[in-house]
Amino acid sequence: MATFKERLQNMGYHFLLTLSLTELVTYPDDYNDYYEEHSLVRELIRVLKIDFPIKQIHERYFNDPVNTGDVLLFKSNEGSNNFIIIDTYKDPFDQLDLVSFGAQVNSNDIVETREIFRRIYDKCRVPISYREGQGVLNEKSTSSNYPMGISIHKYKYAQQLKIYWE
């Protein structure tokens, strides 16, 4: 039987931000369309050891039509239960390109991950929402909740959960 400390280490702790997708990338040159992942996203990828292709997500988000977008979950292959999740649904009335961006981490990564998420949130031009704790991502990350019907006025969409791992 596992001890309390062992059970705690296996439990996931959640972080969730609502922010503009543009906050997760940076444009090093104001006169060029070239962009790259934000340095804090790069730091999160390093800490959690998860391949998170934010540049491709960004590109696809802005090429897809409104009232589309799925929840993308990127798992760690390092033997942990860590993952990064992003809800890319494009609300037809959203003018800020808002996404939900979060992570589940084990107890060894909580302190460093909290610091990164707080720094991302604190640097947002338009900070919307910051949440953390156990269970914060349960609804978004549970595959039995999908397809999830989204209905806004005449717009309807069946959102999917897509899970990726290396």
C-alpha positions as CSV (number, residue, x, y, z in Angstrom):
1,M,0.0,0.0,0.0
2,A,1.3,3.4,-1.0
3,T,2.2,6.0,1.6
4,F,0.5,9.4,1.7
5,K,3.7,11.0,0.3
6,E,3.8,8.4,-2.6
7,R,0.1,9.0,-3.4
8,L,0.7,12.8,-3.4
9,Q,3.6,12.4,-5.8
10,N,1.4,10.5,-8.2
11,M,-1.5,13.0,-8.1
12,G,-1.5,15.7,-10.6
13,Y,-1.5,19.4,-9.7
14,H,-3.1,21.7,-12.2
15,F,-2.5,25.1,-13.6
16,L,-4.8,26.9,-16.0
17,L,-4.6,30.3,-17.7
18,T,-7.1,32.0,-20.0
19,L,-5.1,34.4,-22.2
20,S,-4.7,35.5,-25.8
21,L,-2.9,32.9,-27.9
22,T,-0.5,35.6,-28.9
23,E,0.9,35.8,-25.4
24,L,2.5,32.3,-25.9
25,V,4.7,33.5,-28.8
26,T,7.0,36.4,-29.4
27,Y,7.9,38.4,-32.4
28,P,11.6,39.3,-32.1
29,D,11.4,41.9,-34.9
30,D,8.6,44.4,-35.2
31,Y,9.1,44.6,-39.0
32,N,9.0,40.8,-39.7
33,D,6.3,38.2,-39.4
34,Y,8.7,35.7,-37.9
35,Y,7.7,34.4,-34.5
36,E,8.9,31.9,-32.0
37,E,7.7,30.3,-28.8
38,H,7.8,32.7,-25.8
39,S,10.8,32.1,-23.6
40,L,8.6,31.1,-20.7
41,V,6.8,28.5,-22.8
42,R,10.3,27.2,-23.8
43,E,11.2,27.1,-20.1
44,L,7.9,25.2,-19.3
45,I,8.7,22.7,-22.1
46,R,12.2,22.2,-20.6
47,V,10.9,21.6,-17.1
48,L,8.1,19.2,-18.0
49,K,10.0,17.5,-20.8
50,I,7.1,17.7,-23.2
51,D,7.1,18.3,-26.9
52,F,4.6,21.2,-27.2
53,P,4.5,22.6,-30.7
54,I,3.2,26.1,-30.0
55,K,4.3,27.5,-33.3
56,Q,2.3,24.9,-35.3
57,I,-0.7,25.5,-32.9
58,H,-0.4,29.2,-33.5
59,E,-0.2,28.8,-37.2
60,R,-3.2,26.5,-37.4
61,Y,-5.3,28.6,-35.0
62,F,-5.1,31.6,-37.2
63,N,-5.7,29.6,-40.4
64,D,-8.8,27.7,-39.1
65,P,-12.3,29.3,-39.3
66,V,-14.1,30.6,-36.2
67,N,-16.4,28.2,-34.3
68,T,-13.8,25.4,-34.6
69,G,-10.9,24.3,-32.4
70,D,-10.2,21.3,-30.3
71,V,-8.6,20.6,-27.0
72,L,-5.0,19.4,-27.5
73,L,-3.3,17.5,-24.8
74,F,0.5,16.8,-25.0
75,K,1.7,14.0,-22.6
76,S,5.1,13.4,-21.2
77,N,6.9,10.2,-22.1
78,E,9.3,10.6,-19.1
79,G,7.2,8.2,-17.0
80,S,5.4,11.0,-15.3
81,N,1.7,12.0,-15.5
82,N,2.7,15.5,-16.6
83,F,0.9,17.1,-19.6
84,I,0.3,20.4,-21.3
85,I,-3.2,21.2,-22.5
86,I,-4.6,24.0,-24.7
87,D,-8.2,24.6,-25.7
88,T,-8.1,26.2,-29.2
89,Y,-11.8,26.8,-29.7
90,K,-12.4,30.0,-31.6
91,D,-15.5,31.7,-30.2
92,P,-17.3,33.6,-33.0
93,F,-17.5,36.7,-30.8
94,D,-14.0,36.6,-29.3
95,Q,-11.9,39.5,-30.5
96,L,-8.8,38.7,-28.3
97,D,-8.0,35.2,-29.6
98,L,-8.5,33.6,-26.2
99,V,-7.4,30.1,-25.3
100,S,-7.3,28.1,-22.2
101,F,-3.7,26.9,-21.5
102,G,-2.7,24.7,-18.7
103,A,-0.6,21.9,-17.3
104,Q,-0.8,18.9,-15.0
105,V,2.4,18.3,-13.0
106,N,3.6,15.9,-10.4
107,S,4.6,17.2,-7.0
108,N,8.3,17.4,-7.9
109,D,7.5,20.1,-10.6
110,I,4.9,22.2,-8.8
111,V,7.1,25.0,-7.5
112,E,9.0,25.6,-10.7
113,T,5.8,25.3,-12.8
114,R,3.9,27.7,-10.6
115,E,6.6,30.3,-11.0
116,I,6.5,29.9,-14.8
117,F,2.7,30.1,-15.0
118,R,2.6,33.1,-12.7
119,R,5.3,34.9,-14.8
120,I,3.3,34.2,-18.0
121,Y,0.1,35.5,-16.4
122,D,1.8,38.5,-14.9
123,K,3.3,39.5,-18.2
124,C,0.0,39.3,-20.2
125,R,-1.1,42.5,-21.8
126,V,-4.7,41.5,-21.0
127,P,-4.7,39.1,-18.0
128,I,-8.0,37.2,-18.0
129,S,-7.8,34.2,-15.6
130,Y,-5.3,32.2,-13.5
131,R,-6.3,29.1,-11.6
132,E,-4.4,26.3,-9.9
133,G,-5.1,23.3,-7.7
134,Q,-6.2,19.7,-7.9
135,G,-9.1,19.1,-10.2
136,V,-8.9,22.3,-12.2
137,L,-8.3,20.5,-15.5
138,N,-10.4,17.4,-14.8
139,E,-13.3,18.4,-17.1
140,K,-11.0,19.5,-20.0
141,S,-8.7,16.5,-19.8
142,T,-11.3,13.6,-19.4
143,S,-11.7,11.9,-22.7
144,S,-15.2,10.6,-21.8
145,N,-16.4,14.3,-21.9
146,Y,-15.9,14.4,-25.6
147,P,-17.2,15.1,-28.1
148,M,-18.3,18.2,-26.2
149,G,-21.1,20.2,-27.8
150,I,-20.5,23.9,-28.0
151,S,-23.5,26.0,-29.0
152,I,-23.4,29.8,-29.2
153,H,-26.5,31.3,-30.8
154,K,-26.7,29.7,-34.3
155,Y,-23.2,28.4,-34.1
156,K,-22.7,24.7,-33.1
157,Y,-19.5,22.7,-32.8
158,A,-18.6,19.2,-31.6
159,Q,-15.2,19.8,-29.9
160,Q,-12.8,16.8,-29.6
161,L,-10.0,16.0,-27.2
162,K,-6.8,15.1,-29.2
163,I,-4.0,13.5,-27.2
164,Y,-0.4,13.5,-28.4
165,W,2.8,12.0,-27.0
166,E,6.3,11.5,-28.3
